[in-house]
Amino acid sequence: MSEYALKQEQIAQFAKALGHPARVAILNLLIKNQSCICGDIVDELPLSQSTVSQHLKELKEAGIIKGEISGVKTCYCIDEANWAKMGNMLTKLFDAYSAPKKCC
């Protein structure tokens, strides 16, 4: 697989992780609080613990968040390096488009 295809795969993985409103809400909470315990997320969203855990797993697998075990709880936060990478990749994708003079 070429480097170009790997970049496309990474963008798709990020987009898939962002493709559910609950995950966007979780990211908003993590951004707002800078760090969050899983139980706090459950308290803030109208979702069950198991549903929140599944969404956290998806975000973590995509590399958008990271988690650190603290006793019996896991503390989640934004993965700064991958957040910047995702932002750069999406910005380049959107900036590559310029409106054509004529379109269907």
Beta strands, then each sheet from edge to edge (+ up, - down):
strand 1: 36-37
strand 2: 65-70
strand 3: 73-78
sheet 1: 1+ 3- 2+
end
